[in-house]
Amino acid sequence: MQAFFMFLLLALAGCIPQQKASETNADIPVIRVLLDQKIAKDTLSFKGVYFMETEEARYEFGNTNKQIFIEALEDGFKIYNENRLFLFRNNDVVTFKSSATDAEFLLDQKSYTGDCIILKSDSTHLSYINHIDLETYLKGVVPAEIFTNNSSYMEAVKAQAVCARTYALNRMQKNKQKKYDVLADVRDQVYGGKSGRTANGDDAVDLTAGSILMDKQGLAVTYFHSSCGGMLEDAESVWPGNNQDYLSSRQDVVGREFADKESPYYHWQKKLNPSQLDSLFTENLKISPLTASVADTIDIPMTFKIVDRTASGRVKTLAVQYGTQRKELSGYDIRRFLGWPSGKLLPSTLFRFTQNDSLLIIDGAGNGHGVGMCQYGAMYKSQKGLQYYHILQSYFPGTYLKKVY
């Protein structure tokens, strides 16, 4: 076992992704993060001096005017407090610009640095967008995406920082024509602002500053997820068109052990009774024969059939039938449909069914889509002595590190 592990380390060391120097010393880019879109009246508070910049004038906030209210109107929006009232049209953009790097604004009890932009995104919603340098943004992302509370995870945290930086730059390239680059939640990367920062997270970002993963075409595709259940997924199976060779289906192992074996989602089980399943059919597919009388519904069949699986063994297509009505589900729709309580996702599609008269039993593994870096696997590899570039190479083989600023 020990000899095998040493062989693995030597093999990885021989294919360390080389960190190529940047051809230019570009400044750290600014990323635009959509914090929220709201209809309701909201509050913005300041710690330190901010300047509200409009087409007409510049106003100071933070010393005496420490709090403002923002409210959408039919033909625009208003910003006000006990001292001032500002009215804006639908197409106006208001910028609250920070006067210093330590100035903060508070939104929804979370603290952020950088600038805050407010604009009308549609007839009823106001968008709150944080403009901030990419490295500071990452310090609010990394602790929200991976555990940073254990120093033995540090190499995994550094790998997460590189993945998150590369992902962010990909989104910035793709969304140049939009008002924002990334969302602040799981649809992109969870961003906790200054409130979410930790010492180890800050260190991981600083120690990898400017470093990204590249492939033959340019920026690598650096998806990540919580737990793979021992088996990584092929990206093409989740997002058609993503055919990168390094995002292929394969076992995730360290020596002879599955890398995420210590994940609480390595193996899991869910049990659903007929009443719960009826609720899921009603909520997700608007199907419920139980609207008939009890006498008519005693023998209504409810069946679940796995039509096909992906290369990793995950359920690709699931056929569900209730009475005479049949539907086929795929991808996230499977996880949404089988999640309980309704609205909660099933951890993953790597599962099998058993069924008896009273329960549908789902035995599964992993948490998330399974593509790219398995975070629990990365943490275990870090504990076993792999460096962050070893970890990245194990999940994105054939890519290389490049320092772009």
N, C-alpha and C positions, 0 to 999 in steps of 0.2 A: 504493500500500500504506500509506504513512504517512498520507495524507489519510483513507483509510478507517478506520485505527486511531484517528485523532483524532476522527472522526465517532462511532465507537463509544464513546469516552470521554465525549464530550459527551452522547450519547444516554443513557448510564448515569447521568451526573451529573444529568440532568433527571428521573430516576425513582429517586433515592436513597431508600431506605426511611427515613422520618422517625423519629427516636428520640423517642417520646412519653414524657413524664414520668410516673412512677408517682404514683398518687393517694395512696399511703401510703408511709411509710418503714419498712417491715417489716424485722425483723432477718433476717440471712442464715439460711435454713432449714438444718436438719440432715438429711442423707441417710443411709439405712441400706444399706450395701453388703455383700452376701453374698460374703465372701472365698473360702470353701470349705466343702464338706461332706465329712466324713471318717469312715471306720470305724476306721482304725489309730490307735494311740497317737501323740500329737503333743506338741510342745514350744512353749512361749510364753516369750519372754525380754523383759526390760524395761530401758529406758534412761531414767532419771528415775523419779519416784515414781508408782505406780499404786495405787489402792485397790480391793480386791475387795469388792463390795457384795452381800450376801445378805440374806434376810429376818431372819436372826438377829444378824448382826454386820457389822463393817467391818474389813478386814485390809489392812495396808500391804505392798506389794511394790516392789522396785526398789533399795533401799539394801543390805540384806543378803540378802533373798530375791529374787534377780535372775532366776531361772529356775524354771519349773514344768512339770509334765507333766500332760496331760489324756488320759483314757482312758474310752471308752464301756463301760458295764456292761449286763447284761441288763435290769436294773430302774432304770437311771439312768446316772450317770457319776461319775468321781472326778477331783479335782485334787490334786496332791501334789508334794512335793519331799522332801529329806532332813530338813526341819524340821517339816513339817505334812502332814496328810491331811484332805481335805474330801470328804464323800460327798453326792451330790445325787440326787434322784428324777428320774423321766422328765420331769415337767412343770416342773422348776425352771429358772430363768433366772439366770445369773451375769453380773454386769457388772464389768469392770475399767475403772475410771474414771480418766482421766488427771488429774494434779494441776496440770499447767501445759501451755501450748500447745506447748512443745518436748519434752514427754515422748513416748517412742516405745515401741511394742511390736513384736517381731519374730516373724513367722510365716512358715515356709518360706523363710527367708533374705531376706525382704522386710521393710522397715521401714515402719510406719504410725504416724500420729498419731491423736488422738481416742480414743474409747472402744472397747473390745472386748467384745462380748457373746457368750456361749457358751450354747447350748441344744441339747436333743435334738430333731432334726428328724423322726426316725422311730425305729423300734425299734433301729436299728444305727448311724445317722449322727449326728455332732455338727456343728452349724452354727457357723461363726465369722463374726460380723457386725460390721463397722466402722461406728460412728456418728460422723459427722464433718460439719463445716459444708460446705455445697455448694461454696464457692469453693476451699477447700483440697482437696476431692475432685477438682475440675476440674484442679488443678495436677498431680495424679497421673494424669489421663486424657489431657490434650491431647498430651503428648510420646509417649504410647503409641499415639496414633491418627494423628499426622501428624509429618513431619520438622520439628524445631525447631532443627536445627544450622546453618542458613543464614539470615542476617539478611534476605536478599532474599525469604524466604518469610514474613516477619513478618505481612503482611496476611492471608495464608491461615491462619496460625496463630490470629490473632484471630477470623477467620471460624469456624474450628473450635471455638474456645472458646464462641462464641455458639451454635453448633449443639449442642455437647455440653451446655451449660447448659439449653437449651430441651428437649432430649431427656430430660435427667435430671428436670426438673420435670414433664414429661408422665408419666414412669414413677412419680414420687412421687404424683401425683394418682390414677393407675390402681391402684396397689398399697397404698393406705392400710390396707387390712384385712389385709395380709400381714405377716410378720415382717421383711421386707426390701423395699427399693424396686428395687434393681438388682443384677444379677450383675456380677462383676468381670472378665468375659471377653467375647469377641466376640459372645456372645448378647445383650449390651447394649452396654457400652463397656468397652474394656480399661482397667483401673485398676492402676497400678503403685505406688500409695502414695507415701510420701516417697522411697523408693528410685528411683522413676521420674521425679522432677522435674528440670527443666532451667531455666536462667535465662530463656531466651526463652519457654518455656512459662509460667512464673510471670508474666512481664511481660504476655503476651497475655491471661491471665486477669484480671490487675489492671486492664489498660487497658480491658477490656470489662465490668468488675465489675457484676453485676446486670442486664446487658442480655440480652434474649431476643428471639426472633422471634415475631410474632403474625400471625394471619390473621383473617378475618371471624368465625370461630367461637371464637377464643381463642388458646391456644398453637398455634403452627404445628407441622407434622410435619416434623422436620428429619433425615431419613435422610442418610447419607453412605456413601461407598465409596471404594476405592483408585483405580481407573482405569476410565473408561467406554468406552475404545476409540473415542472421538470421538462416541458416540451415547448419550444419556441414555435411561433406561427409564421407562415409565409405571408408577407405583406400583401401579395396579390389576392389572397383569399379574403382579406378584410377590406382592402381598398383597391379595386381593379385598376390596373394601370401602373401600380407601384411594383415594378418588376426588378428591383435591385437585387443582385446576386447575394449580397451580404444579409439581406432580410429574408432568409429562407427558413424552412421548417427543419429543426434539428433538436436533439436533446441538449439541455443545459446542465452540464456536469462539471464537478471539480473532482478529479480522480475518478472514483467509482461511485460518487455520491451526487444526487441531484442538488444543484446549487441552491435552490430555494426551499430546501427541506424544512427549514426553521420558520417558514412563513405560516401564519395562522390560517392561510388559505391554501396551503399545500394540498391538503385534502379537506373537503367540506361535504356536508349533507344538508339537504332541505327536504322537508316533508310538507305536502299540501293535501288537505282533505277536500272532498267534493264541494263543500260550501265555499271554500277559498278559491277553488278552481272556477266555480261558477262566477264568482266576483271578478276574477281575472278575465274570463271570456267577456263578461258584460262591459268591463271598463275598457279593455283593449280592442275588442273586436265587435262590440255591440251585439253579442250573441248570448241569449239566455232563454232556453226553452222553459225555464222554471216560472215564466210568466203565466204558463198554463196551470190548470188545477193540479193539486198534489197527486190525485189518482192517475192523471195522464202523464206524469213525469217520473214515476218510480223507476222505470226501466230505460230511461234515455241513455244511450251509449255516449261515453266520453272517451276518446282515444287520442294517443300521442304516438307518432311514428317518426323515427329519425330516417329521413329520406336519403341523405348522403352526408359525408364528413370530409373535412379538409385533409391535407397531407399530414397535419399534426394530430389528427384524431378529433378535432373540434367539430361540433355539429354545424354543418353548413346550411342545411335545409331541414326544417321541422314541420311535419304535417300535423295539424290539430283538427279534431272533429268533435262536434257537439250536436247530437241529434243528426239531422240531415245536412248540416252546414259544415263545410270543410275549408280550411285556410292553410296556405303554406307560408311559413315565416323563415327569415334568414337574418344573419348578422345581429345587429343590436336589437332588432325586433324580437328575437328569441329571448334575449336577456331581459328586455322590458316586459314581455308577456309573462315570463315565469318568475319575475321578481315579486317578493312578498315582504311587507305589505305593498299594495298596488302603488306604483310610482318608484319603487326601489328596483335596482338592477340585480339580476342574478349575477353572482361573481364572475362567471365566465361561461363559455360555450363548450368547454372541455368537460363533458359529463356523460353519464349513462342513466337510463331509467330502470327502476323496478316498480311494480305496481301490484297492489292487492285490492281487496274489496273496499277498503276504507281510506287508503292513502296512495298518493303518487310520491315515490321516493326518488330524489335526484342526488346521485353521488357524483361529486365533481372535484376538479382540481384547478388551482390558479385563480387569479383575480385580475381582470382586465383583458385586453385584446390579444396579448401574448406576442406582439411584434416588437423587435428591437431589444433594448436593454431591459432585463428583468431586474427590478430594483432590489428585491430580497436576495436574488442570486448574486448581484453585484456586492451587496453588503457581506454576504458569506465569503465571497472571493477576497474581499478586502481583509476580512478576519484571517484568512488563510495565507496572507502575505503577498497577494498579487498587487502590483502597482496600478494606478488608474489607467495607464496606457495598455497594460495587459488586459484589464477588464474591458476597455473599449474595443480592443482587438478581438476579444472573444465574442462580442456581440455584433461587431461591425467589421468582419474580416475583410482585408483588402483595402480598407480606408487608411488615411494617414492624417496626422496632426499638422496643422499649419497655424502659425501665429500671424494674425492679420492686423494687429495694432499693439 
